[in-house]
Amino acid sequence: MKYSAISLFANALSGHKKWPVQFPDKEPKKEYDAIIVGGGGHGLGAAYYLAKRYGITNVAVLEKGWIGGGNTGRNTTIIRSNYLFDESAAMYDHAVDLWDGLGQELNYNLMFSKRGVLMLAHNVHDVQSFQRHVHANRLNGVDNKWLSPEECKAFCPPLDISPHRRYPVMGGALQMRAGTARHDSVAWGYARAASKLGVDIIQNCKVIGIRRDPDGAVEGVETEKGYIASKKIGVSAAGNTSVVMEMAGLRFPLESYPLQALVSEPVKPVMPCVVMSNAVHAYISQSDKGELVIGAGTDQYTSYSQRGPLHLQEHNVAAICEIFPIFKRQRMLRSWGGIVDVTPDRSPIVGKTPVKGLYVNCGWGTGGFKATPGAADMLAYTVAHDAPHKINAPFNLDRFVGGRLIDEAAAAAVAH
Amino acid sequence: MFEIHCPYCNEKRSEIEFAYAGEAHYVRPTAQEQTEMSDEDWSRYMFIRDNIRGEHAERWWHNSGCNMFFNAIRDTVTDKFVMTYKMGQPRRTETQIEAARKNNAEQKAKS
């Protein structure tokens, strides 16, 4: 069924009790042309693009829990592409291009809102480095502009730009095409659209082994629901990528850390955009429900526990109160943690692996959500062609041997 | 927030006194080895870490306490520490970890 104002009206008449199931929960077949391990936005998106763009419809998505229950539902929903290096700009901007119109394409309201992301500069170093980012972005065709403190205040009224503050606002870099989207909808929208094209979405189906033929190429996966054959396996398992890769005897340059975020009680609209501050180290936006959504860097130790200590949340909130004293009396409602897989250069790994037929999309660290459509498309392309697209070619595994890193860790337009 | 047993102070202290310091028993190749080793081996040393889902041998630093580094076995799924031990002691074997786990359970049952 196509979602529209008419279908909404018709279903309202029957008390919203007759909506059809969005996508069926399938049992696995014996064999698929391609299997995607991981049913988050990235994995579901990859399955969708395999079917939609690259003509492989006999695809299964295997998810150990429920779809969108991992990092897709555990982020702060920020979308932007103002990264420094050419490779990153191409990758993230491809994603932002796809975000445009994605709701129409999937026939699903993703609540994508281009409300702008404002990155605050608090010292001379910030000013210089952000202006460098602005220029680098514009050379790459990525929109980004420099604002004076007064322009920052005009764009985001709750800001305090008094020069006497401990961390004065000395300006900001604004990307207008950036913004937020409803993260659960992204998973559901991709799942529904992929399912319509013939993709099987199999939940509660943990992969426990990868079977390989005598030449070393993949033959299929052992799962909790039995053996499933496929000559092509795309792994999109975020924080658990190391665990899955171990099954194929591969060790990856990844470490898994919890990344926490929290929301306040809902309030009336007060934050018109997303504000990030690297120096004070936090970011904030307001959801359509009215909650202030707050996040910062990862926890300090590796973990798979999907939660973290309270004192780090306190630290995040303290940083927000430093920038926005107006929120000092705001009470926090709930918090969560996702497990992010961090690479040494803070750039993802998207492409082929040393094992034939095994492809990977991982290492997005703290910035995976914004890249969802782009990463999904690149994984799908690589799986379909057995070769990377020119956008994801630089994001290969070999760069850690050859030394051609994409060092966004040092460039850090982002709070890691 | 949890409490961590520092083997030098020999007492349990709050997590905020400590800093995580990466995988334990990680040996830097000597200058001689570095000149002779392949790019693959150097990459393995530089970038590849265990990232275990389960019991992980790791270093911690009591930076707001006695300022000493020590090693620990921690379950990365529950974040529970199985044991901590002093720097320079060998990697703990499966039997030693099992014994520590049993000991912890007994202690817990007593209290």
Interface residues (C-beta under 8 A of the other chain):
Chain A: N240 S242 V243 R251 F252 P253 L254 E255 S256 Q300 Y301 T302 S303 Y304 S305 P309 L310 H311 P344 F400 V401 G402 G403
Chain B: M1 F2 E15 I16 A19 Y20 D39 E40 S43 R44 M46 F47 I48 R49 N51 I52 R53 H56 E58 R74 T76 V77 T78 D79
